[in-house]
C-alpha cells in the first residue's frame, strides 16, 4: 500500500473512532434517561424518590449524571473489543498459523516457490500477506544476475520488512483506546464518587435532622460510580492484555517466517 492509501486508511479510522464515541454517547444517554430513569423503577413513580427494592436499574440511575458517561465508556469498550476480536481473527487467516509456517518452510526448502505463493493466497491474513509480498520477488531476485548475492538477500529482507510495517499497525490499532479506557474509567468513577460524597456530607451539614433522602442519594451516587468505574477498568485491562498477547504471538510468527524465507533464499543462491 502506498503512502496516500495508508493516510486514507488512518483518516477513515479516525472518523470511525469519532463516530463510535458519539453513537455510544447517544445510546448511553437514552439508556440512562429513558430506561433507567423510567418512573416505574421508583416508589410512587417519582424518579426523585427511592428506587424500588431490588430494582437495580433505578439504583444505577441514582448514580447521577456521571453514570451516562461511564455507560458511554463501557459501550466503547464493548465495540472496540468486538472490533479487535474480528481483526485479530482475520489476521490469523484460515487454519492454523503454526501449520502454515511449517508448510511454507517445507515448500521453500524444496524450492517450490509457486506452491508457497498459492498457499499464501489460500491462507490469507497478515502473516500470509507478508510472506506473499516477499515471495513475489523471490523468483525475480534468484534470476537477477545484475546484483551480487548479498544485495539480493538485503532486497528481499527489505521487501519483507516493508510488508510487515504495513501489517503491524492494523494489528495494534485501537489498543490505545482500550488502555485509555482502563485509565479513565476509574478516574471518571472517582469523580462521581467525590460528587456523591459532597452531596452526602451536604445532607449531614443541614441544621436539625439530616435530609435522609439526600444522604441516601449521595451515598448511592458515590458507590455506584465507584463500582461502574472499577468494573470498566478491570474489563479493559483484561481485554488489553488478551489482545496484546495475541498480537505479540502473531508478530513473533511473522518475524520467524521472514527470517526463514530470507535464510532459505540465501541458501538457494549458494547452490
Number of C-alpha atoms within 10 A of each C-alpha: 10 7 8 9 10 12 12 11 13 15 12 12 14 12 12 12 16 12 12 17 17 14 15 23 20 14 16 20 19 14 17 22 14 10 15 22 22 17 17 16 24 21 15 12 14 14 18 14 17 18 24 16 11 9 13 13 18 25 22 21 25 27 26 20 16 20 24 23 19 24 22 21 28 22 20 22 24 18 15 20 21 11 14 22 16 11 17 19 13 14 22 19 20 15 11 10 19 9 10 20 19 12 14 23 17 13 16 20 17 11 15 12 17 15 13 22 21 11 17 25 15 13 19 18 20 26 27 27 23 25 24 21 19 24 23 15 15 21 14 11 20 16 10 11 10 8 13 10 17 10 11 23 23 13 18 23 19 13 21 26 18 15 20 21 12 16 20 17 11 16 22 16 15 18 19 11 17 25 17 16 25 25 18 16 25 22 17 21 29 21 16 28 25 18 20 27 20 16 20 24 15 15 20 16 12 10 8 7 9 15 15 12 13 19 20 17 22 26 20 22 29 26 20 22 31 22 14 24 29 19 16 24 24 16 17 27 16 13 21 22 14 12 19 15 12 17 18 13 12 20 17 12 16 25 17 12 21 22 14 17 24 20 14 17 24 18 12 14 15 7 5
